Amino acid sequence: MYAIILSVVLASGQPQIPVIIFNYSTLNACRVELVRIGTARGYEFVNSPIVGYAVFKAEDTKTSTAFCVKNMVSI
């Protein structure tokens, strides 16, 4: 199982806990949904050496990043 994780960093530096958005049976299905969400919400696409394919959006008060991870808890 794979999950989309949403991570938010506030401009104030206050720590936030990443959130699992939804689980998918394959990495491809997770990435397709990531692209759909990114396009609909105005996120920019990046290929990070740490998390792979991801989308992010920088705003004045926060920066949001979403990416797919292997969800070991749901296996």
N, C-alpha and C positions, 0 to 999 in steps of 0.2 A: 504494500500500500504506500501511496505517496500523498503528501499533504501540501497545501499552499500555506505558507507562514507569512503573516503580516507583522512587520517590525516597525515601530515608530520611535523616532528620536526627537524629543522636544527641544526647541531652541534654548530653553532654560537649563538644559542638561539633566532634567529630572528623568530618572530611569523608568522605562516602561517594559512590561512583560510582553514578549512576542505571543501572538495568538494564532492558533490553528484555525484556518477558515473552513476548509473542507477536505475530505479524503477522496483519493482517486485510485483506481485499481492499477493503472500504469503510469509511468513517467510521461509518456506521450500525452495521455489524457490530461494530466496535470498541467503540462506546458501549454496545451491548447487553451485551457481555461485561463491560464495566466495571461496569454496573449489577448483573449477576449476581454478580460477585466482591465488590462492595461490600456487597451484601445478605447474602451467605453469610459474610463475614468481619467483619461488624459495623462497617463504615466509614460515615462520614457523607458525604452528597452535598453538593457545592458547585458553584456556577457562577462560576468565577474569571475576572476580566477578562484575565488573562495566558494561562492554559492552557485556558479554556473549561470544559466539564464535567469534573469530577474527583471523586474520593473521597479522604477522608483519615481517619486514625485517630491520635489523640494519646494516648500512653501516658506513664508516668513516665520511662522511659528513652529513648524515641524518638518521633518523629512520622513516619508513613508517608503518602505521597501517591501516587496512581496517576492517570494521565490518558492520553488518546490524542494521538498526534502523527503527522504525515505522515512516513513513513519513506523518505527520499530514497535511502538506501543500497540498498534492495531493488528499486528501480525499474529 
